[in-house]
Amino acid sequence: MNSYRRFNLTLAAVTFPSLFGFGLLNAAVDPYGVINSPELPGLNQLKPEQFNHVRLFKAIDVIRNEPKIVLLGSSRTDLGLNPNHPGLEPGKSGYNLALVGQNNV
């Protein structure tokens, strides 16, 4: 019985600090830009994974920015419409929430 207890304590002593360390590293790097951790030059300034996971990034970003004008649609809206265009209502913040490769049926 004593060997099982020692094994479980050793396993817990190795597993939990490792998980905590990896979680802390992930929060510091913030590869998707959703945790809003402070940007440190050379560590997490560039976030290339945002472009591979646009749905996750835009869902968090639209909540964070709280725009007054939201553009929805497919790749035509995403690439063709500027939410900061002067033709839209002046003084209101805009956000392009369109998704590339989206089927809006």
ZIDATA-V109910 format. One record per pair of residues at least 6 apart in sequence whose ideal C-beta (glycine too) atoms are under 7 Angstrom apart, sorted by the first residue. I is the first residue (numbers start at 1). J is the second residue. If there is no record, write none. Layout:
i=I j=J
i=I j=J
//
This chain:
i=27 j=35
i=27 j=37
i=28 j=37
i=28 j=44
i=29 j=43
i=29 j=44
i=30 j=37
i=30 j=44
i=31 j=47
i=31 j=49
i=32 j=47
i=32 j=49
i=32 j=50
i=32 j=53
i=32 j=56
i=32 j=57
i=33 j=47
i=33 j=50
i=33 j=57
i=34 j=56
i=34 j=57
i=34 j=60
i=37 j=44
i=39 j=45
i=50 j=57
i=54 j=99
i=55 j=99
i=58 j=97
i=62 j=70
i=62 j=95
i=62 j=97
i=65 j=93
i=65 j=95
i=67 j=93
i=67 j=94
i=67 j=95
i=68 j=92
i=68 j=93
i=69 j=83
i=69 j=88
i=69 j=89
i=69 j=92
i=69 j=94
i=70 j=95
i=70 j=97
i=71 j=77
i=71 j=81
i=71 j=83
i=71 j=94
i=71 j=96
i=71 j=97
i=71 j=98
i=72 j=97
i=72 j=98
i=73 j=98
i=73 j=104
i=74 j=98
i=74 j=102
i=74 j=104
i=75 j=100
i=75 j=101
i=77 j=96
i=77 j=98
i=78 j=96
i=78 j=98
i=78 j=99
i=78 j=100
i=81 j=96
i=83 j=94
i=83 j=95
i=83 j=96
i=84 j=94
i=88 j=94
//
